[in-house]
Amino acid sequence: MKSICPLILLATAILAQKVPIPLKPGLYATFNTSKGDIIAVLYEEFTPASVKNFVELAQGTKAWRDPQTGAMVKRPMYNNITFHRVLRGQMIQSGDPTGSGAHNCGVTVPDEPQVGLQFDRAGRLAVANSGTPNSGGCQFFITDDLVRSWNQQYTIFGQVVSGMEVVDAISHAPLRGDKPVEPVKLISVTISRVGPEPTGKHKKVAGLTGPISKQKVALNR
C-alpha cells in the first residue's frame, strides 16, 4: 500500500481545526465556561444602560453586594460562578454568586425594550428580571431557541456570534429541577472591542420603544 503524502495529512488536519470567525467592529463579551467559550456582541448603541451595567460588573468597576459580608464591593462579579438555572432547550442563566437565583446584588438597571429586538432566534443575551418593571440587575440569560412569548418582557442587550454549541450543551445537560446535576462553571467574562468606538447618538432598533408587559416567566429566581 502506498504511503499517504505528509502534505495531504497536514492539509486534512488544518481543515479539521475550528477556524475562528472574524469579528466585525463592535464590543464583545467572551464567556469562558467549563464547557467552552461563548462570544456575544453587545448592543451598546441600542441598549446602552444594560450594556454599561453588564460591562462594569464584569470588569469590577461597579459596586455590587457581596453575599457573604453584605458590603458593596468592586471586583469582577462573574468570576467562578455557575449557570444556576436552565430551561431545557430554551435558555441558560447566570449572574448570581450564590447560585440560588435569589441574591439581591444591590444593583438595578432600567428596562430598554426595543420592538426591533425580539426573541426570534437562538443566542439572545438578555437581562433577567423578577417580573416587575425595571427589576433587572446582575443576572442575565442566553437563549437556546426562539421564544417569542418573551418579546418585550426582557431587555435584549447582545447576540451570540460564536459558541452556540456551548449554549446548547449547557441547555441540554442533565437537570435536577432547573439546575444542572453537574454544575457548569462560568469561569470569567472578558470584555473586548474590535475596531473604533461608535460615534454619534445611541440608536434605537426600528426607531421604536415598547412598554414592558407583565412577565410570563420570571427569569430571576
N, C-alpha and C positions, 0 to 999 in steps of 0.2 A: 504493500500500500504506500502511495506517495505521501510524503510528509506535507503538512499544511504550512503554507508560507507564513512566516512570523509576522509579516506586514498585514496579512489578512486577519490574523488573530488580534493584532493590536487595533486595527480599524474596527473590528467587531466589539472589542472591549470598550472603545471610546464611544461608539454609538449606543452601547447598552447603558452607559452612565447617564444619570439625570442631568440634563443641561439646564442651568439656571435661566429663569425667564428674565429678560431685560426689563427693568422697571422704568416706567415713564416718570417725568418730573413730578414730584409731589412729596408729601410727608407720609412716612410709613412706620408701622409698628410690627416688630418681629416678636412673636410669642414663642419662646423656647420652652417646649413641653417635654415630658418624659416619653412622648410618642413621636416627637419630631417637631419641626418648626412650621409655624403658620405666619404668613406675611399678609398684612392688610394695609391698603391705602386708607389714609384718614381724610375725611371730607372737611378740611379746615375752612374752606370757603363757604360751605353750605351750613355747617353746624359748628361754628367757631367756639361757643361756650363749652359744648360737650367735648370737643377735641382738646381744648386748652386744659380742661379739668383732668381728662384722662392722661395727657402727656405729663402734666405736673405731678400727678400721683405716681405715675410710672417712674419718673425721674427723681422723685423725692424732694421736689421744690415746693410742694403744697402740704400743709399740715393736715394730718388725719388722726383719728383717735386710736391709740394703742389699746387693744382689748384686754391686756394684762394689767396695765397701770391706769388706764383711763385718761392718760395725759395726751395732749395733741403733740405729735411728733412729725419731723420731716425726715423721711427716709423712703426709699423705693417701696411702694406698697405691694407690688405684685411679684415680689421675690419669694420663691419657695412656699407657695400656697397651693391649693388644689382646685380642680374643676369640681366643685361641691354639688352641682346639680346638673342632671342630664335628662332631657325629654327625648327618648329614643327616636332617632330619625328626624328630630325637629331642631333641637338646639343644645349647646353646651354652655354652662355658666360658671363664672369665676369672679374673683374680686373681693372675697371675704376671707380675711386671715384666720378666722376661727373655724372655717369650713362648715359652719352651721347654716349660713344664709341669713342669719338674724342679727348680725353685728351692725350696730349704728356707728358708722365711721366718722360721724361729725361733719360730713360734707354733703351739700345738696347742689344740684345743677338744674337750671331751668329747662323745661321741655323745649325742643326745637323741631317740631313736626314739620315735615316737608311733603306736600302732596306728590311731588315727583320722586320721592324716595320711598319705595314700598317693599314689603317682604315678598317680592315676586321672583326671587331667585335664592339659591343657597349662598352662604358666605356673608350674609349681612352681619355687621358688627354693630351692636346697639346697646343703649343704656338700659339696664334693668331698673324696675321701679316697684313700688309697693301697691300700685293700683290706684293711686291718687295723683292729681296733677303736681308736677314739679317735685316729685319724691325720689328721683334718681340721685345717685351719689357716686359710690365707688365700684359697685358691681356692674358687670357687663355680660353680654352673651353673644354667641356666634351661631347663626342658623345653619342647619344641615339640609334644608329643603325650603321650598317656598311655603310661607304660612300667611296667606292673605288675610286671615282673621285678625292678625296683629297690626294691620295697616293703621297708621295714625295713632297708635297706642304707645309706641316707644320711639325714642329718637334714634334713628339710624345714623351713625357717625363714621362708618367705614365699610369697606368691602374687601373680602379675602381675594388676593390675587395669586397666591401660591400656598399650597399646603392643605387643600380641601380634603385630600386623602387622610390627613391627620385629624381634621374635624370629624370626618366620617368614622374613623376608627374609634375616637373617643365617644361619639354619639352611639355607637353600636357595641360598646364594651358591656360585659355582664353587669347588671344592676341589682342593687338591693333597695327597693323603693325607687327613688330618683337619684341615688348615689352610686357611683361605680364601686363594685365589690373590691377591686384593687385600685386604690387612689391613684388618680392621674395628676401628676405634678405640673404646675405652672412654675417653671424654674426662674424665669425672668421675662421682662418685656423691654425691648430695646427700641428707642425712637431714632429714626434717621431720616435725612432729607436727601432727595435726588434732585439736582438742579437748583435754580434760584428760588427764593421765597416769592409767593404770589404778590402782585401789586394791585392796588385799587380796592374798591369796596367789596365786602363779602357778598357772594352770590346766593340766590335762592333758586332751588331747582324748580323749574316750571313757573317761577315767579310767584308762587302761592304758598301760603302757610295755613294749615288747618288746625282746628281745636283738638284737644285731647279728649277722647271719649272714655267712658268707664272701662277699665281693663277687664278682659275675659279671663286672662291668665296672668296672675301676679308673678312676675319674674324677679322677685327679690326675697325669696324665702328658701 
